[in-house]
Amino acid sequence: MSNHFEEKLQRRIYFSRHDACLLQVKVFWPFKFILNNFRLKGKVTIITGVASGIGEATAMLFAEHGAFIVMADTRDDLGNQVVATIGLNKASYRHCDVRDEKQVAETMAYVIEKYGSLDIIYSNAAVLGRPMDNILDMNIEDFDYTMAANLRASALVIKHGARAMVARNIAGSIICNGSIASSKGGSGPPAYTISKHGLLGLVRSASSELGRYGIRVNCISPFGVATSLALNEHSLDPNRLQSLGSSLASLKGVKLQPKHVAEAALFLASDESTHISGHNLVVDGGTSVVSNIMSIITD
């Protein structure tokens, strides 16, 4: 009896331990996955042009992945609303006109003072310019305004942001928001297209200089995103803009949303893109690389 009892007891101990191990696997693996899913845990980020659209979507996504975010914009009410949605423990707002070097420098200093670090920069602020303008009738004052907002501003953000990174030996990630117009003429108004071509040149130049410090510099180029940049400035219909983008893209069944661009930014901000720099990540469903010549010929 004693041997039989001992054998049963040993079995119970074995199965109890076995079940406990299974329980640990079932309980702790999901939590391990969740923890590993924080792709920006503890990273300090500044995002410009964050009050709506792509900037807002990116701020929300980065916060979900554990980043601390300073949001820079001139639309204070909207910016503070985004901060309130994310939470004051994860985000803060700073009024900044990114065309003004003094304000940009002060904003970077604010980030360092608040968090003691700067790991990620997303230069997203931009304007579209006059949509019906053409090169023959282009207003030079409007041209200067567009260049200042789209190119000068990013140059200032990179200059002062990279200085903060280099001074603290931070191998950070800098991302600029370009456009299909960064590489393809006729994709936007002249001043906008010129400024976005210049932006891609800025990214490539900065990547060549900052690589020695371990700093990555990349560009995201979307097309057909229904954001306030396109809608509010020129009273465009969001459904019409999305339909236009979908009709030109070779990839069907997906309408480009701000969250899709935010996900591209998350990749470039995270350690998953450690060896990627000077790259232009085009998010346009194949619009810029696929021709419709064959379909015209065969139809």
N, C-alpha and C positions, 0 to 999 in steps of 0.2 A: 504493500500500500504506500509505503513511504517513497519508494522509487517512482511509482506512478504519479504520486502527488508532486514530487519534485519535477518530473518531466512536464506535467501540466503547468506548473508554476513557471518553469523556464520558457515554455511556449508563450505564456501570457506576457512575460517580460519582453520576449523577443518581438511579439506582435505589437505590444505597447510602444516599444522603441521605434519599430518600423512605422507604425501609424503616426507617431510623433514626428518622425522625419518627413513623412508625406505631408503632414500638416504644415511643417515649416516650409516645405517647398511650395505648397499651395498658397500659404499666407504671405511668405516673404518675397517670393519671386515677383509678384505684381508690384510690391512696394519698391523692389530693386529696379524694376523697369521704369516705374514712375520717377524715381530719383535720377536714373540715367537719362530720362527724357528731358530733364532740365538742361538744355543745350547751352544756355548762357548763364548758368548759376553764378551769382555774385558779380557778374560783369557790369561795369559802369558804362552807360551808353548815353550819347547825346543825339537827338534826332531833330532836324530842322524842318519847318513846314509840316507841323505835326497836328494841326488843329482839325484836320479832316482828311478824307481820302486815303491815299497810300500811307502817309505819315501816321495817321491815327491807327490804321490797321496794323502797321508795323510796331507801333508802341504797345498796342494791346498784346500782340503775339510775343514780342520780346519779354514783356512782363510775365506772361504765362510760362516762359522758359527760364525765369529766375533772374532776369536782368534788373538793375536799378537804372531808371531813365530820367534824364533831364530833357524836357521838351522845350524847344525854342521856336517862337512864332511871334507874329505881331497881332494876331487875332486872340486877344487875351481871354475873352469870355469863353470861346470855343476850346482854347487850350486848357483852361482851368477845368472845364467840364470833362475833358479826357482824363486829366489827372484825378479828378474825383471818382471817375469810373474805375480806374486802375487801383487807386488807393494811395494816400499820402505816404505810406510806409515804403512804397515802391517807386513813386514818381513825384516829380516836382516840375513846376513851370517857370520859365524865364522869358520875359519879353526881350526879343532881339530882332532887329532889322539886319539880316545877314549881309546887306550891301555896305553896312557901316563897319569899318575895321575895328573901331574902338569898342563897339557893342559886341562884336564877335570875340575879341580878346577878353573882355570882361566876362562874357558868358563862359568861356573855357576856364577862366580863373574861378568862377563860381562853382563849376563842376568839381574842380580839384579841391576847393575849400570844403565843399559839402561831403564829398566821398573819398578824397585822397587819391583818386585814380581816374583814368580814362582809358577804357579798353576798346570801345567801338564808337565810330562816328558814322552817322548816316546823313549825308547832305541831300535833302529831298526837296527843299523849297525851290519853287520855279514859277514862271509866268509863261503864258502862251504867246502873248503879243497880238498884234492886230491880225485877225484871220484873213481878211480880204486884201491885205497889203501885197504888193509885188515889187520886184527889184527895181523897176523903172520909176515907181511912185513912192518908194519907201520913205517914211518919215524918219529922219536921222535921230530925232529926239526919242521916238519910240524904239528905234534900234538900240540906242544907248541904254535905255531903261531895261530892255530885254536882256542885253548882254550883261548888265550889272547884276540883274536878279539871277540869271541862269549860269553865268560863267565866273564873273568876279566874286560873287558870293561863295561859290564852292572853293575857289582859290583861297579866299580868306579863311574859310572853315578848315581846309586842309592845312594851311600854313600854321595857324595857331593851335589847332588840335594836335598836329604832328609834333609841334614843339613841346607840348605837354607830355606826349608819349615818350619822346626821345629823352627828355629831362629825367624821366622816372624809369627809363629802361624797360618800357612796356612794348612788347611785340603785338601791337594792336591791329585792328581791321578798320579800314576807311572805305566807305561805300558812297558812290555818287549816283543819283537818279538821272539817267539819261533818257533816251527815247529811240525809237526806230529812226527818228530824224538825226540821230548821232552818226549814222552811217549810210543814209539813203536820202538823196535830194528829192524835193517835191513831196516830202512826207509831212510838211507843216509850213507855216508862214516863213518867209525868208529869214527874218531876224531870229526866229526860234530855231530853225534848222542850222543856221550858222553858229548860234550859241551852243547847241547840243553837239555839233561836230567839234567845237572848241573844247567842250567838256570832256569828250573822249580823249582828246589830245592831252588835256590836263591830267586825267587819270593815268595815262600811259607814262607821261613825264614824271609824275609824282611816284609811281610805282618803281621806276628805274632809280630814283634818288633815295627813296625811303626803304628800299629792300635791304640795304646794308644794316638797318636797325631792326630788321625782322618785322617791319610794318607792311601789311598787305594793302593794296589800293585797287579797288575794282569798281565796275560800273554795271548798273542794271538798266536795260533798255526795253521798256514795255511799249505796247501799241494798242490803242482802242480801249483804254480804261476810262470808265465813266466817273470822273472825279470833278470836284468843284473847279479845278484848273480849267477844264474844258467847258463845263456846264455853266457855271456862274458868270465867267468873264464874257461869254459870247452867246448865252441863252440857247445852248444846244440841248436837244432832247436826249436823255440818257439811253433810251431804248434804240433810238436811231443810231447813236454813236456805237453802241454795242453790236447792233446788227451790221453796221459797216465793217467793224473789226472782224466779226465772224465771217462775213462774206469774202473778205480778202485773205483770211487765214486758210492754209491748207489743212490744218487740224480742225475738225468739225466736232460739234457736240459740246463745246465748252465756250462760255462767254467769260472773257477775262475780267476778273474782279480785283479790287485792291488787295484782298487777302492772298491772291496768287503772287503778286509782286512782293508782298510782305514775306511770304515763304521763301522766295528767292533771296531776299535780304537776310533772312535767318540763316540760310545755308552759308552765305558769304561772311556773315558775322561769327559763325561758330567755328570750332576747331576742325570741323569736317572739311573746311576749305583751306587748311593750313598751308598747302603748297600752291595756292592759286593767287596770282597777282597780275595786274595789268590786263585783266580779262573783261570783256564786255559780254555780260550774260543777257542775251536777248530773250525777252518773254513776249513773243508775238504770235505764237501758234504757227510758225513757219512763214509768216507773211513776207519777211525780208529776204528769204533765201529760195523761195519757190516761185517759178514763173508759170504763167497761164498760157504760154505760147502754144504748147502741144494741145491743150484742150481747145484752143481756138482753131487750130489746124484740123483736128480730128472731128470737130463738131460739124 
